[in-house]
Amino acid sequence: MTQRPRKRSLTLRGHRTSVTLEDEFWHAFRDIASKLDIPINELSAKIDSERGEDLGLASAIRLYVLRHYRGA
């Protein structure tokens, strides 16, 4: 069974921030960054710059992971 989401630290354009993600999403997100051969902070910054104002960063990361594995 899935555990509660945990806070994870990231650096976006030189500023520390945190996102709260489930272990499964965090591991999948790290795997994607590794396969793309980019640091996780760089992928986070890309997602952050492309998300809408009404969408939190953690939700944007979850959607990115979902779309990646769905092949979108």
Helices and strands as residue ranges (DSSP letters): E 6-12, E 15-21, H 23-36, H 40-50, H 57-70
